[in-house]
């Protein structure tokens, strides 16, 4: 492994700022049927393949990925809980299209509603979840648009939570893939649902409802575990998919296809292409010490830093691990460090210029030095 160059600098705490990369010209044309398509590596957000990926189109039920993100984020922030009993409003129960036939004033566990959206794309369930989190559907849609801006989804605007067609409800393949990249960041919290081919809500009642996943590729494509389909007459057949093989995860989006078969065909071509181009290289194990910083040479104070999760870097298959540029940066430089605090970041740059960043945490505590500490150290040296 390359020597780690230690840089002791003060930087603004900006982590993983998302800047859209230049489109990568693929070596091979994939002859896709989709009007618009894109393939992205979700850690770096690097575009592996693109076709008209900034063309504005109707997202249909891929819209619900944003709702799912907001619900999972709120659960993580302890604003709501999977155990909440959600009261169904008249408005939520009135949704048409794909639904689980919620009834006004019915109560359903939040987790069941989450499953109904992730597996069955239930319109009534996503509206009920949005009202539970944001008090009203309008507030929830505003949250969706605010989060889209935060993600840099500059060609997206939502007017509803369901994906019903509206001239002012639009997105692009690139924006949907970026949303998918953020959604898979929840890991098993979302993928355990999107990977289910079927399930139930109201399972132990006299009104059980069978959920069938609308993503038929789950049965046929190795490593595929999500994410979200979409269809309306205007939108055509859409799919944002994700799959993981040999440590490499990919996110693809295809839009405005004329059939489920062509939607599946294009998705398979994109994912196959990505897996043929990329490999995963393991750099550090979970909780492994990355480096040691000298905090005070006179007082012999040192800080060891570690990574909380296993670090795998995604490289093009032609790239070599020894050509990686690895840099550990300490941002917090006030001389006091508390164990397990985030104190800096690890930056890894690939030969092709893709940059990955990961948090570095303090392994040990370092007390802030003072004048008496220095004075005591001087006496110890004088009379040693």
Secondary structure, 3 states (H helix, E strand, C coil): CCCCEEEECCCCCCCCCCCCCCCCCCCCCCCCCCCEEEEEECCCCEEEEEECCCCCECCHHHHHHHHHHHHHHHHHCCCCCCCCEEECCHHHHCCCCCCCCCCCCCEEEHHHHHHHHHHHCCHHHHHHHHHHHHCCHHHHHHHHHHHHHHCCCCCCECCCCCCCCCCCCEECHHHHHHHHHHHHHHCHHHHHHHCCCEEEECCCCCCCEEEECCCHHHHCCCCEEEEEEEEECCCEEEEEEEEEECCEEEEEEEEEECCHHHHHHHHHHHHHHHHHHEEEEEEECCCCEEEEEEEECCCCEEEEEECCCCEEEEEECCCCHHHCEEEEEECCCCCCECCCCEEEEEEEECCCCCEEEEEEEECCCECCCCHHHHHHHHHHHHCC
